[in-house]
Amino acid sequence: MGSPTPRHEQVVRNGSNEPLSSAQVGSPSRLTLQPSVVGESWYASYVMRGYTPGHSSVHRPIDECNETVQDVTFATRANEVSGNLPQPQDKPGLSDLPRPDIVDSLIKSYFDRFHTFCPILSKRSFFTSIHEETVSATLLRSILFVASLHCDLEVLHRMGHSTRLDANHTLFSNASASFDMDRDSTRLDMILSSYLLHYWFGNPTAYRDCHWWIAAAIRSAQCTGYHRSTSNSQMCSEQRSRWKRIWWCLYVRDRQIAISTGTPMVINDMDYDVEELVVEDLVDESVETAQYIVAQRQCNKSKETKLVVDAATQVFNLVENSLLYWTPEHFPMIYVSALFSAMMALAVDGSTTAPRSDQMFAKIRRGLLALKQFEQVYNLARWIRNFFMDILNRSDSREGSRGEVPAASPPSNRNTTETRVPEEPTRHSDSQEGPAHLLAGPSSQESQRIFVASDLTLGDTTFMLGHDSGDVDIEGGGFWPTYLANGVFSSTGSGDGMDFPQPDSTQYQAMYFLADLGLSNGTAGPVYDGYCEAHGQAVQLQRYAYQVNSLDQVCQLQRHHIRMVQFTGQVGAYMLGLAVVGAGCAATTIDWSKRPSLSSTQPLTSTPTIQHNITAANIRAATKEFAALLGAENVSTDQADLITHSGSDYQSYAWTKEHAICSNVILYPETTEQVSELMKICSRRRLPVTPYSGGTSIEGQYIPHFRGICIDFGRMNSIVELNKDDLDCVVQPGIGWMDLNEELATHGLFFPPDPGPGAMIGGMVGTGCSGTNAAAYGTMKDWVLSLTVVLADGTVIKTRQRARKSSAGYDLTRTFIGSEGTLGLITEATLKLAVKPPCEVVAVCTFPSLRDAAFAVRDVLSAGIQVAAVEILDDVQMKSINESALTSIKWKEEPTLFFKFTGSDDFIVEHVAKKVGVITKQNRSTAYTFASDETERNELWSARKNALWSMLAMRKSPTDKVWTTDVAVPMSRLPDIIDFAKDDIEKSGLVGSIVGHVGDGNFHTLLLFPEDKRQVAEDIVHRMVGKAIEMKGTATGEHGVGLVKRDYLEKELGKDTVDMMRSMKNAFDPMCILNCDKVIRMQAA
């Protein structure tokens, strides 16, 4: 850390991290104060190390740095010590660094996953030093070490490490060795390096490294004057901001370590007068990051003990609520740690005297009861519970007196030669609870006794903190029992089955969401970030609380937290991190007893931030796995293939080949099992997935706007099973409905839904489509019996059996129909079939106006006449069909109705057709023609099937687009909505036709427009949808929502309904990797 000052040398010679008083330094101008023991105590340290009422010693600042920084410049300290620098022995090189691509990945992980919560390093300055090749080798190694705690395991595997622990140890050793040899780096770089290296935890009982490094960083910062005001210095504003950034990050971390490990703080609030950190000091950071660290500074500087106590109480409430829904084996161990912190805070509650056992017991009883349940899973819970029982046992006199307990003496200093030997603990039965039986124990000793859980067999007699098992210099206190390190943490095995999970992608997603949530202004934001290290790996366990000004804000946040537990399981750990320091700000003005219970909905504002990983390295590694699974021939990265799967000219969403957003890889599976394995890979790697069926969707359903992986089901095109007697079949999603009907026709059967040519079963299920037969046969929802679905994590489910009706549980089949691949991937569908009618007649009639045609349809259906299909085409559409020459007939260019009648007898069918002709003439029909011959029928019906293609043929430029609307209204309002749409199109100046399945109140307008008139087309669509919803209709009758119609849902269904859908999406797909952001928004526009 550069040449030590005389003061620093004196501290080192003293053998202690304690600051010396001014009397020891020999400054006659300052008052002589009694030296402090170690530093300022905090709640955990109070209980662990004992408390002496009336003890007034305080931690004093380093005497040399007491003067306010008035004349400090950037080079001041460097100039002062430049003459005292020792000659370097072995200059640390960069030969031990990983490959450049791995270094890049680690640096990216550092800034993406660590820097967001701890911006002690100026990003701009660091990258400038990289570019100019002046970066400190020690600082770079330290950054790589911290990055290894948070990066994806795949990066560490590429480095040659089999486990994260191995990589952490190697990178820490390299950085530490570089630190020891470094004589070239600036004081600032060494402070930053020391800070980063304190994140090393060899095992839970070896906290010495952590505490030494953070103390070294703080002391060095004080020696450099970072704790002093810069208001009158000669620094530029950027240097002042960096000055404050470094100090306040050190300050916050000092508080976090104290509350997390039960150790005293290093920094005393009388040590500094540097200005408070504000958002403007972090202009090179994101707004969220800046507000986050500022909020942490505000929270950790708070003196209000009520905030801490209220937060601890809230932890109890959350644990109790969670235990109502899950058994203890479903809880991560952070629940136990959170209870420990909460019980620490409640046990002392700002008292000035040691608490009485009955008072303490009343406060922590709920925690003891919860720990009792967790004991069956975690031995640590048993240890903590027994530890508190022992505190209760010691907190009153053994004779049963209710007077004050004689204060325990402060622990010995580090430089003392006296070794503290803990005494044998008293055993307590697990069945004993409450203070009554605790007071009947043996007489108490004056010194604080260290308790050992009665059922431990390893003979542990200390709860050591900050020393290895071989140390003879042992102080009382600590957090972890030695048996944890000797068992689980030393990898020697343990029968307790305790689990310390590394945060997975879902938990990282929760962290990032919580970092973003509520940070649009300075009054709301996460304010506490704790770290609990376990199994030799720095397991980042985020603890969050919120600064809020209203009960509504808190209620919203509470609802989201509980939903996070429901939908992600392990993410509940982070919710419990509200414990102790952070949640105090939220508790200031809120009565938590009034908070709402569990919520069933999830607003967009509280939805987790989407965290996919489409880095080149991740894609490359995944592609290798895909090729190994499917074969290289079924994995494509061909550019033409990627563009084909990125969109089309006839969809409503803006798309061009030149600006297409393409997937990274196209996959062609052939079985359900392959799809399941693909999804397991994508889930593990957080890769977004877009399903692709026939590519005929109109609303942007298969546009891969998050890139990632496209799964094309075109090769899953088989009829798996045909049950003629049961009138059903099982098919794969890649078979087209026309191909299916061609095969079924040989058996006298057919599948009624008939959307546009080229549509496949998978897409038809996904959109819940219908077609021209909807008037008689209904929609896709009416013809699907069961589905085989692959969920986001690769799980394969079947929604029901083949029976024609079933009341077995939720109707998951209909849940997936219309979900557009956002809830799961359809790999098989069991479809109902119909007997193909032997007789069929097609009729065509024209009208002077669309309104007349619409009234004719209404009258036909009101008369109870069963029609198989009834379609409408306006005069513009009939003209486009003539001009495109897609049919051999020359049509009258007037509004036209197409009817289809089916039945078992020719006479009856033709009689119905003639009866319809009479009704149409009553509605001013100008012509009525019908045909029963198959060739004539197909010729008449071809005009309807070619409607879209005929409009595309009218384009004046290859860049012209077609926008297809899909509104549907109650039948009685059909004439009104068609009139409204026709008039609006004519006023706009665009070419637009009207086509539709008017037999069920659904019609389409086909708007032809150049790209520069897209806004005009959008305005027409907005008005038409608004009018349909006003008429109690819908924005989409059969095309689905996709990307285009998402924002209409809230207007049509209401915000709560859409929020409930969002909850469903998060339940099925917590990482939002399946066709993400389709149907409903999962991120703000």
C-alpha positions, -999 to +999 in steps of 0.1 A: +000+000+000+029+023-006+053+035+020+038+035+055+036+068+074+053+070+108+018+067+123+011+036+103+044+020+113+035+027+150+002+009+145+019-020+129+045-023+156+017-022+182+005-054+167-031-043+167-056-029+143-067-005+171-062+032+165-040+048+191-053+077+211-039+111+207-020+107+240-002+077+226+008+097+195+020+124+217+000+153+204-002+178+233-027+199+214-054+172+217-074+158+246-063+125+261-091+100+257-092+065+268-084+041+239-111+021+224-112-017+225-115-024+188-140+001+174-176+011+176-199-018+185-231-028+167-260-051+177-244-084+167-212-074+183-230-064+215-244-099+220-215-118+208-187-100+228-205-087+258-215-052+269-203-030+296-228-004+307-213+031+311-183+022+289-175+055+272-144+049+252-147+058+215-128+050+184-106+079+176-094+089+141-057+086+131-041+117+145-021+126+114-053+128+093-074+150+117-068+181+097-094+189+071-081+184+036-076+220+024-047+218+001-048+183-011-043+177-048-044+145-068-006+141-064-001+153-029+002+120-011+023+105-039+047+133-037+050+130+001+059+094+001+077+091-033+111+094-016+104+066+008+093+040-017+114+008-014+129-007-045+107-034-061+120-069-057+100-087-084+078-065-104+045-084-108+038-091-145+007-102-163+018-136-174-006-154-150-037-137-164-063-158-182-067-156-220-079-122-233-114-135-241-118-149-206-105-116-191-131-098-211-158-121-199-147-117-162-146-079-165-180-079-180-193-101-152-177-077-127-195-046-141-228-064-148-232-083-116-210-067-089-204-031-099-242-026-100-243-030-062-209-016-053-196+012-076-164+019-057-145+018-090-149+045-116-159+026-147-146+054-170-113+057-153-108+019-153-115+015-190-093+046-198-064+029-180-070-003-199-070+016-232-039+035-222-022+003-209-016+020-175-039-002-155-026-015-122-018-052-124-029-057-088-062-039-093-069-059-125-062-092-107-084-081-078-112-073-103-108-108-119-110-124-085-143-106-076-156-114-110-150-151-104-174-150-075-202-139-098-196-150-134-212-180-150-194-213-142-188-219-179-162-190-179-143-207-150-145-240-168-128-224-198-101-213-175-095-249-166-111-249-132-136-276-123-152-257-094-158-221-085-139-226-053-107-236-072-110-206-094-116-182-065-086-196-046-063-193-076-073-158-086-073-146-049-038-160-045-025-143-076-040-110-066-028-112-030+008-121-042+007-092-066-005-069-038+025-079-016+050-073-044+035-042-059+056-010-057+043+007-088+006+011-083-008+043-069-022+045-034-057+047-049-052+015-068-040-003-037-070+010-017-093-003-043-074-036-045-075-041-008-112-034-008-119-060-035-097-086-019-117-085+013-144-105-004-122-136+000-136-160+026-115-192+028-142-208+050-167-196+076-142-196+105-114-179+085-127-144+084-093-129+092-085-123+056-118-105+050-114-083+081-078-076+075-083-065+039-112-042+046-095-027+076-063-022+055-084-004+028-101+018+054-068+027+072-050+034+039-079+056+029-077+075+061-040+079+057-047+094+023-074+117+037-104+102+020-124+107+052-119+145+051-139+173+035-127+184+000-150+214-002-120+238-001-094+217-018-078+222-052-094+191-066-115+192-097-152+181-093-145+147-109-118+140-083-140+151-055-167+128-066-143+099-068-130+109-033-166+106-019-174+075-038-145+056-024-151+067+012-188+060+013-184+026-003-159+017+024-183+031+050-213+011+038-193-021+035-179-016+070-214-015+083-225-045+063-197-067+075-204-057+111-241-067+109-234-098+089-206-114+110-212-099+144-180-079+146-173-043+155-171-016+130-138+000+120-152+035+111-166+057+138-190+084+128-167+110+145-139+100+122-149+119+091-163+151+078-163+143+041-194+155+023-222+131+018-224+111-014-252+122-038-264+109-071-246+137-090-213+122-078-219+091-099-227+106-133-209+078-151-231+051-135-266+041-143-293+060-124-303+028-106-267+021-094-262+057-082-295+058-063-288+024-048-255+032-032-267+066-021-297+049-004-273+025+013-253+054+026-284+070+040-296+038+056-264+027+072-257+062+086-291+061+104-290+063+142-326+053+148-327+019+166-365+017+160-358+013+123-337-018+130-361-032+155-391-028+131-371-044+104-363-074+126-399-077+135-408-078+098-384-107+093-403-127+118-436-118+100-422-129+067-408-162+080-441-170+098-461-163+066-437-185+046-440-214+070-477-214+065-472-225+029-440-246+028-423-271+050-387-263+062-369-285+037-380-261+009-362-231+025-326-221+017-304-215+046-305-177+043-338-180+062-318-192+092-293-164+089-320-138+085-336-150+118-302-148+135-297-112+125-333-103+135-330-120+169-297-102+175-314-068+169-344-076+191-323-091+218-306-058+226-331-032+213-310-003+221-308-011+259-282+006+280-280-024+304-278-060+297-314-073+290-333-095+314-341-130+302-379-126+304-378-094+284-355-109+258-375-141+256-407-122+249-390-105+220-373-134+203-398-162+211-412-162+175-376-166+162-370-195+186-402-212+174-392-208+138-357-221+144-372-251+161-388-261+128-357-254+108-336-277+130-348-307+111-330-294+080-301-272+092-279-279+122-270-242+122-306-235+133-301-258+163-269-241+171-284-206+169-314-216+190-292-231+217-269-201+215-298-178+224-311-202+250-277-199+266-278-161+264-312-162+282-297-185+308-269-160+314-289-128+312-303-131+348-286-142+380-288-179+387-303-173+421-334-159+404-328-123+412-342-097+388-315-071+393-289-060+368-263-085+357-227-075+364-213-063+331-189-085+313-155-071+307-145-060+272-125-086+253-088-085+255-068-066+229-050-083+201-016-075+215-023-091+249-006-124+256-035-137+277-055-164+261-092-166+268-104-202+275-141-208+273-157-227+300-177-259+297-213-252+285-245-261+303-267-285+284-303-277+278-330-300+266-347-291+234-380-295+251-373-267+275-386-232+265-391-199+282-372-181+310-387-200+339-365-231+335-335-212+324-332-194+357-328-227+376-294-235+362-260-235+379-244-203+391-231-179+365-195-170+359-185-134+356-168-138+323-189-144+292-192-181+285-192-196+250-221-220+245-218-252+225-249-270+211-256-299+234-259-324+206-227-317+187-202-345+188-170-329+176-161-313+209-163-277+197-158-253+226-156-220+207-174-201+182-144-186+166-145-156+144-114-143+126-090-172+134-081-206+122-085-237+143-048-237+151-047-202+165-038-198+202-049-162+203-087-168+207-112-142+215-148-148+225-176-144+200-181-153+164-207-165+140-199-200+128-192-231+150-160-248+142-176-281+132-191-264+101-156-256+088-143-291+098-173-308+082-191-292+053-167-265+045-136-285+044-152-309+020-147-338+044-184-346+045-211-340+069-242-360+077-263-329+081-270-324+044-268-286+047-269-267+014-253-235+005-265-228-031-247-205-055-272-180-068-287-193-100-299-173-130-334-169-115-319-155-083-297-132-103-328-121-122-344-113-089-314-093-077-314-072-109-351-067-107-349-055-071-321-032-081-342-016-107-375-016-089-388+017-076-358+038-085-374+064-107-368+089-079-348+092-048-375+080-024-376+044-033-348+019-037-331-011-023-308+000+005-290-030+019-268-055+001-254-082+024-230-110+016-229-144+033-200-165+023-204-203+025-186-234+012-156-213+003-176-195-023-189-159-019-226-167-021-242-134-028-273-132-007-290-099-014-308-082+014-332-056+004-354-030+019-372-001+005-374+036+013-410+045+008-434+074+016-468+057+013-485+026+024-496+019-011-460+018-022-451-007+005-481-028-002-471-031-038-436-041-029-448-066-003-471-082-028-443-086-053-419-101-028-443-128-018-451-136-054-414-139-060-413-167-034-442-185-050-429-183-086-392-189-081-389-210-049-354-201-039-358-164-045-377-162-012-343-160+004-338-125-009-371-113+004-360-123+039-329-101+035-351-072+046-336-080+079-320-056+103-302-026+088-319-021+055-355-024+062-354+003+089-360+030+063-392+013+052-404+009+087-401+046+095-436+056+085-453+023+078-475+002+100-466-033+087-495-049+105-517-032+079-500-047+049-521-068+025-520-105+023-508-125-007-516-110-041-528-129-072-517-103-097-484-088-108-482-053-122-457-045-149-439-021-126-430-049-103-420-075-129-384-088-127-360-074-151-354-098-180-318-112-177-310-133-207-275-143-217-269-141-254-232-134-252-211-148-280-194-172-257-227-185-243-242-190-277-211-208-290-210-232-260-248-238-263-245-245-301-220-272-294-244-288-270-273-285-295-252-301-322-242-330-299-279-335-291-295-330-326-267-336-350-250-307-368-274-310-398-303-300-375-285-268-362-284-238-385-267-205-383-270-198-421-279-161-426-307-168-451-322-193-427-320-168-398-338-141-419-365-165-430-373-172-394-372-135-384-405-122-399-425-117-431-438-089-453-475-097-446-474-094-408-485-062-391-453-058-371-427-035-389-402-058-405-377-057-434-350-081-444-324-054-441-333-046-405-345-079-393-338-090-358-325-126-362-321-155-338-285-166-332-293-203-339-321-223-356-328-258-342-348-285-359-358-312-333-378-343-342-391-356-309-405-344-276-375-357-258-352-336-279-372-305-273-371-312-236-333-315-236-330-283-257-351-264-231-329-277-203-299-263-220-316-230-227-329-227-192-295-234-177-279-209-200-307-183-198-312-183-236-344-168-250-364-192-271-388-184-300-409-213-313-415-214-351-443-234-368-456-225-402-444-189-402-479-176-413-487-156-381-496-120-386-490-103-352-453-109-349-455-140-328-423-155-341-402-124-343-371-131-321-368-096-307-346-110-279-326-130-304-313-162-288-327-196-301-354-204-326-369-239-324-384-248-358-410-276-354-412-282-392-396-317-389-420-328-363-447-333-389-461-367-383-495-381-375-486-401-344-519-419-339-553-420-356-583-433-337-611-435-363-636-450-340-630-423-313-628-396-339-595-382-327-559-382-337-525-374-321-502-352-343-469-334-340-470-295-342-452-293-376-480-309-396-501-285-417-539-286-414-543-290-451-519-320-451-538-335-422-571-331-439-557-347-471-548-378-451-580-378-431-601-375-462-592-411-472-609-421-439-640-399-445-629-375-417-617-340-414-603-314-390-627-284-391-605-253-382-592-239-415-571-207-412-548-195-440-530-219-462-496-230-448-507-228-412-495-257-390-511-273-359-485-259-335-492-223-345-529-229-347-529-241-311-506-212-301-529-185-315-563-203-308-572-197-344-604-205-363-611-200-400-640-200-424-657-229-407-660-211-373-697-203-377-706-240-376-676-257-360-662-231-336-625-223-330-593-243-322-603-244-285-632-266-294-611-292-312-582-299-290-585-327-264-551-328-249-516-314-253-481-326-246-461-296-235-424-289-227-421-263-200-394-236-197-371-258-176-375-289-199-403-306-179-427-326-201-464-326-191-496-339-207-526-318-200-552-346-199-562-380-213-583-387-245-617-389-230-642-365-246-649-349-213-631-346-180-633-326-148-599-337-136-583-306-122-576-273-140-582-271-177-546-268-187-554-276-223-572-244-228-546-225-208-520-234-234-543-228-264-538-192-273-507-187-252-485-183-283-456-203-269-452-181-239-461-208-213-447-239-229-438-256-262-465-278-278-449-311-291-480-332-295-517-324-298-546-348-295-573-334-318-610-341-322-622-350-357-655-347-375-671-369-401-667-352-435-703-343-447-712-361-480-731-331-494-718-296-497-731-265-515-714-231-520-734-199-527-722-164-537-744-133-535-736-096-541-751-064-525-751-027-532-735-019-498-716-036-470-743-027-446-769-046-466-746-077-466-741-075-429-779-072-422-784-103-445-760-123-424-777-112-392-812-122-406-799-156-418-785-166-385-815-151-366-837-174-386-820-205-371-805-216-404-774-236-399-746-225-423-712-242-423-695-209-432-703-173-442-676-149-454-678-113-465-656-095-491-661-058-499-659-042-533-623-032-529-614-068-522-633-081-551-615-057-574-581-067-561-590-104-568-599-095-604-567-075-609-545-101-594-560-128-616-556-154-589-589-170-599-604-179-633-637-161-627-644-125-634-662-113-603-687-084-598-668-057-579-695-053-552-697-063-516-701-101-517-712-129-493-698-164-496-720-192-480-711-228-474-739-254-465-732-290-456-753-320-447-761-357-453-787-352-481-783-332-513-820-322-513-819-308-478-787-289-484-799-273-516-832-265-499-814-246-472-793-228-499-825-216-517-840-205-484-809-183-477-813-169-512-847-156-503-835-139-472-806-122-491-830-109-517-850-093-489-818-074-480-813-061-516-791-088-529-783-081-566-772-117-575-773-151-559-755-181-574-748-215-558-730-247-569-729-282-556-703-296-580-669-300-563-650-282-590-674-253-591-675-251-553-637-249-551-637-222-579-662-201-560-646-205-527-611-198-541-618-160-541-621-160-503-590-180-498-569-157-520-580-125-504-547-117-486-525-127-515-545-106-539-540-075-518-502-082-517-503-084-554-516-048-556-485-033-540-470-005-560-436-010-544-419-041-529-416-022-496-454-016-493-470-034-464-503-050-455-518-046-420-545-071-412-569-063-384-589-089-365-617-073-344-648-092-335-681-079-320-715-093-310-735-102-341-760-074-335-732-048-338-716-062-369-732-038-394-722-008-373-686-018-369-682-026-406-697+008-415-674+026-391-643+007-405-652+014-441-657+051-436-625+055-416-604+038-443-619+059-471-612+091-451-575+081-445-567+079-482-552+044-479-563+014-499-581-010-476-605-039-480-628-057-457-628-095-454-641-117-426-658-146-410-690-126-404-708-158-392-693-152-358-690-115-358-653-115-368-639-095-398-606-083-411-595-051-428-565-054-451-547-021-452-522-015-480-497+013-472-462+025-480-438+024-450-439+062-446-477+059-440-474+033-413-486+058-386-518+065-407-524+027-407-518+024-370-542+052-362-569+034-382-563+002-363-564+021-330-597+037-337-612+004-350-601-016-319-613+012-297-647+011-313-649-027-311-641-027-274-667+000-269-692-024-285-682-051-260-660-068-286-624-078-289-592-066-305-584-101-318-609-128-328-584-154-341-550-140-350-537-137-315-518-110-297-481-114-305-462-081-303-487-059-320-518-061-298-503-063-264-513-028-254-549-034-263-554-061-237-555-038-207-582-016-223-602-047-233-598-069-202-588-045-174-554-040-157-561-066-130-568-093-156-536-086-174-516-085-142-530-119-133-519-132-167-484-118-159-484-138-127-492-169-147-464-162-171-439-158-142-452-190-126-447-210-158-416-193-170-397-175-142-368-164-164-390-153-192-372-173-219-402-186-238-413-162-265-406-134-240-426-102-240-453-116-264-490-116-255-484-094-224-455-071-218-429-084-194-408-052-196-418-016-200-422-003-236 
